[in-house]
Amino acid sequence: MHVLSRMTPELKAVKKWQKKASARETDRIFVTEGIRMFRELPRERIRKTVVSRTFLSAHPEIVPDLVVTDDLFASISETETPQGILAVADAFTYTLEDILSVPDALVLILENVQDPGNCGTMVRQAEAAGASGVVFAGACADIYNPKTLRATMGSVFRVPHVRTDSALPVLREIRKRGGRSCAAYLTGSVAYDTLPYTGMTAFLIGNEARGLTEETAENADFRIRIPMMGQVESLNAAAAATVLLFEAARQRRKIVTEI
């Protein structure tokens, strides 16, 4: 197979999708790197596979669309130590209905969470806890940002996710369906482990520095807090989400076990 040593229009497009959220959104495309992510990515979503010459020699079983020199691959990669394989894929399309139609849906709503690593980690934790989906509200990091994708470790391919300008319509829809929303709040009046989460439940996690907006917190059914010892004032957003999601998972697992 021919090995490319110079940048081409195809590779320039890959680099653009890697770097620009607006380009990814317009073209409904994302780029994922690494052998693990490639293997977990559904085959039907892949548009193009690009590998380095060294990678191909070590993985002759993979049939790529393009083979490039190691230096050229490094120039389009978004990682410090490229593994030598990336895939261009069609973005996933979900609706809020996909998430809320699950019986007793467990939903994670992120509002203005801007760190890609935090967002990706929370998608991963959502899958581990059996959540129905994740809602990205407001100015959240792009789910298809390369750093976000890596942090999900493949969960993004399995967990339904939607983006919305505001969390408020989502909260109204959850309440309309008989569900409850719980805002993680430093001064919350209710300890998180004193409420039942076995019915439709949404947890709200806010910005890393400022937390949830006051309007969103006021429209939640409960403001809950995670009691802490020592002089710690708050948990990292992803850590807080993990605590809440796994409390819900624990309660739901207990019900299944008792039945």
N, C-alpha and C positions, 0 to 999 in steps of 0.2 A: 504494500500500500504506500502511496506517495506521502512523504513527510513534509509538512509545511514548515518553512523557516521564516516567513514574513507575514505581517499582519494582512488580513484580507477583510472585505466588507462583512463576511459572516462572523469573523472573530471580533471585529469592532462592535458589532451588534451584541455579542455575548458580553463584552466589557461594559457596554452601556447598560445592559440589564443588570449586571452585577452592581453597578454604582448608583443608578438613578431609580428611585421609587416611582417617579412619574412615568418613566419608560416602561417599567414592569406593569404598572396599572393600565396604561394605554394599550399595551400589546397583550395583556393578560398572560404574561410569561414570567417564569422565575428560573433562576440558575442555582443548582445545588452541587456542592463539591464533596469529594471523598467516596471511597469504595462502600462504606456502610450505608450512606445516604442513597447512593446509586442503587444498591441492591434492594433497599426498602421502597424505593420509588416505584409506584405502579407502572408497569411497562407501557400501558396504553396512553400515559400522559407524556412520555418522552418524545420530544421533537428531534433532538440531536444530541449525540454523545461525542465529546472531545477528549482525547487522551494524549499524554506525552509519549514520546518514543520509548523512554525507559519503563513507563508503566505498562505499555503494551507488551514489551518483552517479558515482563513478569506475570502478565495475565493474558496469555494468548487466547483464552476462552471467550474474552469479551470482543465483540465485533463493533468497533466505533464507526462514526461517520467521518470524523476527522482525526488525523494523527499529526501532532506538531512537535517541534523540538522542545527540549526541556526548558530552554530559556524563553521561548515564545509562550509556553504554557504558563510559566511563572509571571509573565507580563499581563496575563488576563485573569490570573487567579486572585482571590481575595483573602488567601491565607498566607501566613508567613512561611510555612513549610508545606507547599502543595503536595498532595498525594498523587497528582497526575491524572485525575479523571474528574470531569464535570458533565452534568447533563442539563440541557435546556428543556424545560417542561411547561405544559399548559397549567395555568393557575387553577386551583380548585374553586368551585362556585357553590356556596351554600346559602341558605336563607335562614332567617330566625325561626321559621316554621320547622326546618330540619332539626333544630336544636330543641325547641319547646314541645314538639309532638312526641318526644320520647316519654313514656310513662314515668311520672315522678322525676322529671328532669332535674339534674343537678348542673347548674350553670355557673361559670366563672365570668364575671364582668370586670374588665380592666378599664379604668378611666385615666387617660393621660399618662400611662406608664410608658416612659420614654427610653428606658434602657433595653436594647435588643436582647441582651442576655437574660434579663429578668423576664421579658415577655416569652421568650423561647422556653425558659425553664418552667414557667407556669403552664404552658401548653403541655409540656411533658408530665408535670405533676397532675394536671387535669386528667390525662389519659390513665395514669397510674391509679387515681382514685375513682375511676369509673364515671367521670363527668360526661354530660351529654354534649357539651361544647363550650367554646370560649367566645365572648363578645369583646371586641376591641372598640372602645368608645372614646371619642374626642381625639386628642393628639397622641395616640399611642404609636410606638415604633411599628414599622411595617413588618407584617408577619413574614414577608419574603425577603427582608433584609438578610444578607448572607450570615450575619452574626446571629440573628434570630433563628434562622433555619438550623444552624449548627447546634444551637442550644436546645432545640426540640429533640434532637437525636432521632429523628424519624417520626415523632408523634404527630407532627404537622400533617403527615400523609393520612392520618387516621382519625384525628379529632376535628369535628366540624367547627368552623370558625367564621365569624362575620365581622364586618366593620360598620360602625354607625357614627354619625356626628355627635350624638348625645345618648346617654344611658337612660334618660327619662322615658322615652317611648317604650323601651324594653321593660322597664320596671312596671309601667302601666299594663303592658300585655301580660306580664307574669301575674300581676294581681288579678287581672280579668279572668285568668285561667285558674284562679284559686291558689296560686303559689305565693311564696313569701320571699322578700329580699332582705339580706342582712349586710349592713355596711360595716366593714372593718374600720374602727374609729378609736383613736387613742383615748378619748374620754367617753367611750361608749358606756351606757348604763347597764348593759347586760353582759355577763361573762359568756364567752362563746360556747362553753360546754354545758350550759344550763337550758339550751333550747333544743327542740326536736328538729331534725333535718331529714325526715323520712319522706315527706311529700315534696312537691316541686319547690326547689330552693335555689336562690341565686346569692352568691357571695360577691360583694363589691370590693375591689382593691384599688386604691388611688395612687396618685403620683408619688414617686420615691421621696421627694422632699416636702411636698405640700399636702399629700394625702388626697382624699376625695374633695370635690367641690362641695361647698355648703348646700347648694341646691340639690345635688344628688343625694347627699347624706340625709337631708330632711325628707326626701321622698322615699327613702327606704323604710321598710316596715320595722326594722330594728337596727340600732347602732350597737354593735357588739365589740367587746374588747378581749384581748388575750392577756390574762394576768401574767405579770413577770416579776422575777425576783431581782435582788441586787439593784444596781443603779442604771440598768438598761431602760431606755425610754421607749424604744420601739424595735420591731423586727424588720428586717429586709422584706420588701414587698413579696418576693417569691417565697420566703420562709413563712410569712403570715398566711399566704394562700395555701401552702402545704398543710399547715396546722388545721385550717378550717376545712379544707377538702377531705382530709383524712379522718376528721371527726365525723363528718357526714358519712363517709365510707364505712367507718366503724359501726355507726348506728344502723346503717342499712344492712350490713353483713350480719349483725346480731339478729335482725328480724328474719333474714333468710335462714339462719342457723336454727332459730326457734321453730320455724315452720317445718 
